[in-house]
Every structure is written in structure tokens, then in C-alpha cells.
């Protein structure tokens, strides 16, 4: 190495090869229709339309599935009994919707927020119906008041 390149006994680093200066091999094949569409922005529009449709479908399905628990509340009110359903299940059900709602809010996902608000409200209403039919909402000692011996045989 020339003496001008050595500074205090440390040799200078070799110069880096500039990647931009290297020749780039061009791909000679024809573009596929997907590559052509992606290059012209057509694929982006199709993807956004599909994503929008899926977002709407998932929101509607989530709201419907969350509201389906009201069918159980209707059945309990019709029979005037809630001993045939698990109140613990509905408590876990409502807790799950609460956690998913917090997650949806944290990532600002409208479909998650909408479906989980409906699920939280419907599940909470069903839990209230189940506990109210077992006794008092404010007295947890009455919540396990189902007498299985008095249940009619099915």
C-alpha cells in the first residue's frame, strides 16, 4: 500500500464496489397478465375491492354470530328457567368479546370493534337473563340455585 493510504499504522479500507455501476441482467420473458395488471395499478384496485368486500362480509357475519346468543336468552325467557345453560360459559363468552374489543380498539379495526361491541352487549344481556332467572343479580349465592332433582326428564 502506498504510504499515503496508511494512517497511524492502520491500512485504509478498500473501496466498496458500487452496485449501481454494475450491469443488470434484464429478464427477456413476457410479462404475465398478473404482472402487467400489477404494474398498471389494476391489481391494486382489484385487491382493494376484494378486501373491502371481505371486510364487509366479515363484519356482517361477526355481528350475526354475536347476536345469535340472543336466541338462547329468548329460550330462557320463554321457559322462565336458566338452569339448562351454563352461566360460566356466558361469563367466559362475554370476557372473550371484551378482550377482542380491546384488541380491535388498539389496532383501530372497525370490523372487530363493531362485531365485538355487539357480542359484548348480546352476551352480557344473555348472562343477565340467565342470572336473573336464577335469583338476584346482586346476590351471587343465588346464581347456583338450580335444583337438578326438580328438572323434568327429557
Secondary structure, DSSP 8 states (H G I E B T S, - for coil): --GGG-BTTB--------GGGS------S---HHHHHHHTTHHHHHHHHHHHHHHHHHHHHHHHHHHTTHHHHHHHHHHT--TTS-HHHHHHHHHHHHHHHHHHHHHT-HHHHHHHHHHHHHHHHHHHHHHHHHS-SS-GGGTT---GGGS---
